[in-house]
Amino acid sequence: MPGESNALTPIVRSYSFGHLVHGDYIQPIHPRDPVTSSGIAEYDQSLDSAIDSLQLSRACTNKLSPSQVENMKTNVVLANEAIATAGNAVRASAAALYEIKKDVKNKNWTALTESGALQMSGRMARDLVKAYESWIRDSDVPDEALARVSARVLARIGSVDAGKRTHAINKIKRGEGYTEQDLTKIIGNTKSPVRRQIDDLVAQAEKQIKSATNEEKINQFEKLKMESVNLEAKLERQKDLNIELNNQIKKLMEENKDLRKLLASSPTEAATL
């Protein structure tokens, strides 16, 4: 019968060699390495094994033809491997940037991140290094997890105390809490409103400065200069307000102390009457 013949016929898969990816089943082949028939055969065998062992739920494959199920399983494996590859790239990029930073003075490092030589923003480069030296370097967090978390969040994880950091990393390992909003619930919001406003202005300036003309850069500089003056004034007002609040707290504490003395002496006075 046709069904029996198909069941006995082994599946022959054909893959594009461009799909070589890194992961638990498949080892990466460097672009400069010679493409050998044995390497391709080993790749095909590893990928076949990963696809064959993949279990999809009935809801995923309901009313699909065998070829559609085969296509789904193949591309699920390739998609998962691509995510792992992206995460591996994040880790490798952070490590390379860290090697630069630790070997030069901070002014050289900062100049590099703002030079345009890196194919990322200066903020992203600094965040990756901060995350790498504070926790990624010694962490066993899976590569695929790193691909789902922004460099900003990775850096923030490294800036909190050990307990909160461990909680956040464990949540990422379990496949949960990949957004900044999710992780903020764990690590808290460590920035003041003024600090966040300054950071937002810096990030906005970094984004605009690369595509701006010299005239636009001058105008942006003047605008940022005025913003800086306004923020400094706001910061001074905040400091004055803090001083005033501290004085009010001290006054209330003194009043509370006097009330405690009055309450403590009341039973004694009542007993003498």
C-alpha positions, 0 to 999 in steps of 0.5 A: 500500500502507498501508506506502507511504502511511505512509512518504510522510505527514509526521509531524505532532507536537503539543507542549504549550507548557509544554515550552518548554526551554532548550538548543542547539536551543531558545531559552528563552521567558520566562514574561512574554514574549507567546506569539506564533504565530511563537514557537510555530512556531519552537519546533515546528520546532526541536524537530522537527529535534532529534527527527528527528536523534536516533539511537537504538540498535537495542536501544532500539527493538527490537520497538517500534511507530513510535508508540512510537519517536516517543514515545521520541525526543520525550521523550529530547529533552525530558528532555535539554533539561530537564537542561540547563535545570536546570544553567543554573538552577544557574549562574544561581542561583550568579551571582545569589547571588555578586552579592549576596555581593560587594556586602555585608559578610560578616555581612549575607551570612551572615545572608541565607543563614540567614534563610529568604528563599532557597529553599535551605539556607544551606549550599547558598547558600554552596557555590554562591557558593564554586563560582561565584567559584572556577571556575564563573564562568570555566568552559565546563562544560556546563549539563547537567553542573552539574545532575548534581553537588551544590552541596557537590561543586561547592564542593569542586572549587573548594577544591583545587589547579589541577591536581586541579581541572582533572582533576575538571572534565574528568572532569565534561565527559566525563560521568563522576564526578558523585558526591562519592565519584567526585570524592573519588578525584581531589581527595582528602579534605581534611578531618580527621575532627573537621572532618567531624564539625563540618560534619555537625553544622552541616548537621544543625542547619540542616536541623532548625532551620527546622521546629522550634518555639521550645522545640525550638530551645532544646533543640537549642541546648543539645544543640549546645552540649554537642556543641561542648564535647565536640568542643573537648575532642576537638580539644585531645586531638588537639593533645596527641597531635600534640605527643607524636607530633612529640616522638617523631619528633624523638627517632627522628631524633636516634637515627637521626643517632647511628646514621649517625655510628656506621656512618660511623665503623665502616669507619675503626675496622676499618681501624686494627685 
